[in-house]
Amino acid sequence: MNIKLQKLNPYAKTPTYGSSCSAGADLYAATEDNIDVQPGETVIVPTGIAVEIPDGYVGLVYARSGIATKKGLAPANKVGVIDSDYRGELKVVLYNHSSAPAVVESGERIAQLIITPYLKCEFTETDSLSDTARGGNGFGSTGR
């Protein structure tokens, strides 16, 4: 699949895959300067790119395990959703989960983008739902 991409600033980098089997394409910080992120702080990091996602697909922005484990930085919203009709700059909202200051370096890989199809559903109100063995039991109810 071909995704059209527009670079919006001189620091922008085209997303890249780390290996031939990578599901997510790495997104890069497109900043002139590094960004300091204090413990418990949230920052918005520009990628300098806009993309054209085809109708019927969605872009999902996930954490990169390297920056999460080494610096404590991960998307504040856990998974970012980029709808197919959005044409603005992709920005990654990073939160510092650690107890130490962290730095997002200019050009650093900050998140990963997965393009995937989705189902559009109709929701129908009803008075009852089908029964299952689990029923309405919540977290931890299916055992170990």
Buried (B, 14 or more C-beta within 10 A) or exposed (E): EEBEBEBBEEBBBEBEEEEEEEEBBBBBBBBEEEBEBEEEEEBEBBBBBBBEBEEEBBBBBBBBEEBBEEBBBBBBEEEBEBEBEBEEBBBBBBBBBBEEEBEBBBBBBBBBBBBEEEEEEEEEEEEEEEEEEEEEEEEEEEEE
